[in-house]
C-alpha cells in the first residue's frame, strides 16, 4: 500500500457526519444545509443545449489534450479576463482541460514530486482545501502549512516561512479567492511568491476556482497569470492556474475545468495524464467551450450571490464577527463558542448544517486557525439562505 494512506486525515464531511450522528435535528424545522460548497443556482441553458447537441460524440474516444476548440475558448477567456494580450496564452502548449479542479489539483502533485526525495515539502495555506494535503501525502511529500493569520485576512504570510523550509519546497498551492475566507491575493502577493519560486525552484499552483465570484463588479480578483505577465514572465515560468466551471457556471456535475501556464510543466503533466486516463469526454468539452465563451450568465450569477451577502451579512454581524468576503460564496464568521459545539447546537436546535472551521485547518504549532469559526456556504436559494442565517442568529443570541 502507498504509505501516505495511513497519514490521510478524515475528510471534513466525514468528520461532520460523525458529529451529527448522535444528534436529533429539530423536527419542527425544515433542514437547511449551508455546509457544502455545491452551487445550487440553475446551470445555464446554453451549457445544457451544447451538452445535448454533442451527445453523438459519445461514440468517440477523447484526446487527453482536449479539442482545439476547447483550448482556444479557454485561452481566449484567460486573455479577456486577465487583461492579457491576444494570444498571450498559447492554446496548443499552455492549456490542458481537466475534469474539475479537484482532479487536477491532486494529480499535479503526483506528477511534480519525486517520491524518492525525503526532503520534499508541499506548501499550502492554513486553513485550506484538504485535497492539497492529501495530494502531498500520497505523492510522498510532507505538507507544510503556511501561516494565514486573521490579521492578514487569512492570506499566506510568506515572510514568516524560514528559508530552510522554502529550500525544501517543490510545490506551493495558493487559493484566491480563498476557501474558506474569501480573501484575495494581490498582484504584490503573487509577485513576492514568484520571487521565492525563482530563488528556490518550486512550482506555484494557484487554485482559482472561485475567481468569478466577487462582490465588486468593477474589481475582479487578480490571477497568477496576470501577475506573472505584469512581472515580465511571458512564458509563465513556474506558474500553473486551475479554473473550473463548477462555481462560475453552476455546473459542478459537469466536472470541467482546466490547467494553464508554464508550457514546460504542462508538457510533462500532459505526459502524466495520458497514462492517468484523465481525458474529458467530447460532449463535456463542447458544453465547456460554450460556457467559457459566454460571460452574461456569469454576471447574472454574481448578482445573485451579491444579493445574498447583502441580505444576510448584517444579520449575522449582530451576533458574530463577520464581513462579506472579497470573493467566493462563503461566510467565515468568528464566534465566541467552540465551533464544533456550536455546529452541533445549530443542527439540533435549528436544523441548520454548517461546517466547523477547525475541520478546515491544522494546528501547526500555534493553535488551529479555523477554531471558533464556521464556514457557511451561501449556495442555497435566496430565501433559504436568509432563513438559515436567521435561525443561526437566534441560536447564538439565545446562548
WOGILIN-V338362 format. One record per backbone hydrogen bond with DSSP energy under -1.0 kcal/mol. NH is the residue of the N-H (numbers start at 0). CO is the residue of the C=O. Records with the same first field share a line. If there is no record, write none. Layout:
NH = CO  CO
This chain:
4 = 1
6 = 3
7 = 4
13 = 10
14 = 10
15 = 11
16 = 12
17 = 13
18 = 14
19 = 15
22 = 19
28 = 25
31 = 350
33 = 352
37 = 35
47 = 43
48 = 44
49 = 45
50 = 46
51 = 47
52 = 48
54 = 51
56 = 53
57 = 54
58 = 55
59 = 56
65 = 62
70 = 66
71 = 67
72 = 68
73 = 69
74 = 70
75 = 71
76 = 72
77 = 73
78 = 74
79 = 75
80 = 76
81 = 77
83 = 78
87 = 84
93 = 89
95 = 258
97 = 256
99 = 97
103 = 99
104 = 100
105 = 101
106 = 102
107 = 103
110 = 106
111 = 107
112 = 108
116 = 113
119 = 116
120 = 167
121 = 141
122 = 170
123 = 143
127 = 359
131 = 128
133 = 129
134 = 130
135 = 131
136 = 132
137 = 133
138 = 134
139 = 136
140 = 135
141 = 119
143 = 121
145 = 123
151 = 148
152 = 149
153 = 148
154 = 151
156 = 146
157 = 155
159 = 156
160 = 157
165 = 161
166 = 162
168 = 165
169 = 120
171 = 202
172 = 122
173 = 204
175 = 206
177 = 182
181 = 177
189 = 185
190 = 186
191 = 187
192 = 188
193 = 189
194 = 190
195 = 191
196 = 192
197 = 193
198 = 194
199 = 195
200 = 196
202 = 169
203 = 237
204 = 171
205 = 239
206 = 173
207 = 241
210 = 207
212 = 209
214 = 325
218 = 215
226 = 222
227 = 223
228 = 224
229 = 225
230 = 226
231 = 228
232 = 227
233 = 231
235 = 232
238 = 235
239 = 203
240 = 259
241 = 205
242 = 257
244 = 255
248 = 244
250 = 244
253 = 250
256 = 97
257 = 242
258 = 95
259 = 240
260 = 93
261 = 238
265 = 261
266 = 262
267 = 263
268 = 264
269 = 265
270 = 266
271 = 267
272 = 268
273 = 269
275 = 271
276 = 272
277 = 272
284 = 280
285 = 281
286 = 282
287 = 283
288 = 284
289 = 285
290 = 286
291 = 287
292 = 288
298 = 294
299 = 295
300 = 296
301 = 297
302 = 298
303 = 299
304 = 300
305 = 301
306 = 302
307 = 303
308 = 304
309 = 305
310 = 306
311 = 307
312 = 308
315 = 311
316 = 312
318 = 315
319 = 315
320 = 333
326 = 181
327 = 212
330 = 375
333 = 320
334 = 371
341 = 337
342 = 338
343 = 339
344 = 340
345 = 341
346 = 342
347 = 343
348 = 344
349 = 345
350 = 346
351 = 345
352 = 31
354 = 374
356 = 372
358 = 355
359 = 356
360 = 357
363 = 361
370 = 367
372 = 369
373 = 332
374 = 354
375 = 330
376 = 33
377 = 328
378 = 376
384 = 380
385 = 381
386 = 382
387 = 383
388 = 384
389 = 385
390 = 386
391 = 387
392 = 388
393 = 389
394 = 390
395 = 391
396 = 392
397 = 393
398 = 395
